[in-house]
Amino acid sequence: MRVAPVRVIFPRFYSITNHNEAKLGELCNLNDGFLEWSLVWRRNFFVWENEMLEGLMEILDESC
C-alpha cells in the first residue's frame, strides 16, 4: 500500500518543518531498539496542533 507524501496529508506541519528537502529515512534513527525522530520545527506548536502531531507521528513510525 502506498501512502501519500507527508506534505499532502499534513501540509501544515510540512510548511513549518526545517526538513522540507529531507527523506523520511534520513530523519529517523534506531537507538537501543527505540525509534527516534530528528525533527526540527520553525516555531512552537499551537495547543490544537498537538493532537494532529500525534497522528503525524503514528504515520511516521509506521513508515520508518
Secondary structure, 3 states (H helix, E strand, C coil): CCCCCHHHHCHHHHHHECCCCCCHHHHEEEECCEEEECCCECCCCCCCHHHHHHHHHHHHHHHC
